[in-house]
Amino acid sequence: MFSELRSAGLIAVDGADAGAFLHAQLTSDIVGLPLLRTQYSGYCSPKGRLLATFMVWRGEEAILLQLPASLCEDIRTRLSKYVLRSRVELADATADYCFFGVWGSDAPGALAGITETVPEALHDLVAARGRYVTRLSAGRFVVVVPAEEADAARTVLASRARELPENAWARLEIESGIPVITREIQEQFVPQMVNLDLIGAVSYAKGCYPGQEIVARMHYLGRLKQRMYRVHIPSAIAPVAGEPLFSPAFGRDQASGTIVNAAPVENGHEALAVIQTSAVAGAVHWKSPDGPAAELKRLPYSVPD
């Protein structure tokens, strides 16, 4: 199965100082990122609140940051303010590429028409002639091809796999516990609240970056009171990023959580939500204290209490 990821965008960061520059801006270890590997990362405000989340890899000519296309220009502009004398150029490269998510038992066969080899280990990357394929959790793959090859890639994938709407891929991201920061929830969460530390997107061994002191203090000294969980909401109406969740222990006027991402499934919607850890053992309701009850679901990694 595959989906075209029409909401995806790409920032290309080029120049001799690109790695060092991004290392000083993002939450993960960019200097130590090997060739032919991808990783998750985040970008924070000086207050340690997330402005964006990325998948990052070293391209053939630049370091590439995949994020929602709707945020690309704003994030590129913000990063550009800190270039100063560094030998770095940032460009919104969204229009230069096309993105696909591929998964299921037919994924290796479908990918054979795009790349000569299929990535075997988690976050391995195959790169050739401007095409990139990386393996993600749960046997999923992201395929990035030059825009001029989009039609050919789509035809190859369609001949070997069934196409589904992008929401199907969003559901797999939710099941895998991978948060996507969108405009509606910018500056609401420190990285640990959306589990970036649990998916390898935060390095505590690197130097300073915007918000680093707050992120490090939360890790070494603080007690995190909110974490991200996967929930099922039995409603045909789609939850929207930023909408509140309520719990009896917090009263009717105080929210106990926030929707991060959501996607339709049978009998409702699956969502990632940041929830007070003290509330998850009891009832949690979406949108109002009397709204649909949100059922806690498993994530593929352990969320600390």
Secondary structure, DSSP 8 states (H G I E B T S, - for coil): -EEE-TTEEEEEEESTTHHHHHHTTBSS-STT--TTBEEEEEEE-TTS-EEEEEEEEE-SSSEEEEEEHHHHHHHHHHHHTT-TTSS-EEEE-GGGEEEEEE-STTHHHHHTTT-SS---STTBEEEETTEEEEEEGGGEEEEEEEGGGHHHHHHHHHHHS-B--HHHHHHHHHHTT-----GGGTTS--GGGGTGGGTT---SSS---TTHHHHHHHHHT----EEEEEEEE--SS---TT-EEE-GGG-SSS--EEEEEEEEETTEEEEEEEEETTTTTS--EESSTTS-B-EEE--SS----
